[in-house]
Amino acid sequence: MIPLSWYLMFAALLFCVGLYGVLARRNAIGILMGVELMLNAVNINLLAFWSYLYAMRLNGLVFVAIVFVAAAAEAAVGLALIISAYRRRNTVIVEELSLLKG
């Protein structure tokens, strides 16, 4: 059996890679992918704690399902916004998009 600390270290590493992707990328699609990596790290933590602490209850799986649904909705809305911005400005570089500025 794999120790809980390994799952937590993997999730922390995945979260850091996602955070780096959000902070270092200029491309909106890369930023969206970084956010998805961070949400997957949260899911790994939820599943790890669920399996080690409350293996007979379904609370952990419910939270993971909620995060999956939120991640899917975020990806759909985010990609729709990126496609709309690309059609208007012909770019997905975040600094060049000023659609919300007055």
C-alpha positions in Angstrom: 0.0 0.0 0.0 1.3 3.4 -0.9 1.7 5.8 2.0 -0.5 8.9 2.3 2.5 11.2 2.2 3.4 10.1 -1.3 -0.1 11.1 -2.6 0.2 14.4 -0.8 3.6 15.1 -2.2 2.4 14.3 -5.7 -0.6 16.5 -5.3 1.6 19.4 -4.0 3.9 19.0 -7.0 1.0 18.9 -9.4 -0.5 22.0 -7.8 2.9 23.8 -8.0 3.2 22.9 -11.7 -0.4 24.3 -12.3 0.4 27.4 -10.3 3.5 28.0 -12.4 1.4 27.5 -15.5 -1.0 30.1 -14.4 1.6 32.7 -13.3 4.1 32.2 -16.1 1.9 31.8 -19.2 0.8 34.6 -21.5 -1.5 32.3 -23.5 -5.1 32.1 -22.1 -5.4 28.4 -23.0 -2.2 27.6 -21.1 -3.6 29.5 -18.1 -6.8 27.5 -18.3 -4.7 24.2 -18.4 -2.8 25.4 -15.3 -6.1 25.9 -13.4 -7.2 22.4 -14.5 -4.0 20.9 -13.1 -4.6 22.7 -9.8 -8.1 21.3 -9.6 -6.8 17.8 -10.3 -4.3 18.2 -7.4 -7.3 19.0 -5.2 -9.0 15.9 -6.4 -6.0 13.8 -5.6 -5.9 15.2 -2.1 -9.6 14.5 -1.6 -9.3 11.0 -2.8 -6.2 10.3 -0.8 -7.7 11.5 2.5 -11.0 9.7 1.7 -9.3 6.4 1.1 -7.1 6.6 4.1 -9.5 8.0 6.7 -13.1 7.2 5.7 -12.9 4.3 3.2 -16.5 3.2 4.1 -18.2 6.5 3.6 -19.1 8.2 0.3 -18.5 11.8 1.4 -15.1 11.9 -0.3 -16.4 10.6 -3.6 -19.2 13.2 -3.5 -16.7 16.0 -3.1 -14.6 14.7 -5.9 -17.6 14.5 -8.2 -18.5 18.1 -7.3 -15.0 19.2 -8.1 -15.0 17.3 -11.4 -18.3 18.9 -12.4 -17.0 22.4 -11.4 -13.8 21.7 -13.4 -15.8 20.6 -16.5 -18.0 23.7 -16.3 -15.1 26.0 -15.8 -13.3 24.5 -18.8 -16.4 24.8 -21.0 -17.1 28.4 -20.0 -13.4 29.3 -20.2 -13.0 27.9 -23.7 -16.1 29.6 -24.8 -14.8 32.9 -23.6 -11.4 32.3 -25.2 -13.0 31.4 -28.5 -15.2 34.5 -28.3 -12.2 36.7 -27.5 -10.1 35.1 -30.3 -12.9 35.9 -32.8 -13.0 39.5 -31.8 -9.3 40.2 -31.4 -7.5 37.4 -33.3 -5.3 36.7 -30.3 -5.3 34.6 -27.1 -2.5 36.5 -25.4 -3.9 37.7 -22.0 -2.1 41.1 -22.0 -3.6 42.0 -25.4 -7.2 41.2 -24.4 -8.8 44.2 -22.9 -12.4 43.4 -23.7 -13.6 44.1 -20.1 -11.8 47.4 -19.8 -13.8 50.6 -20.3 
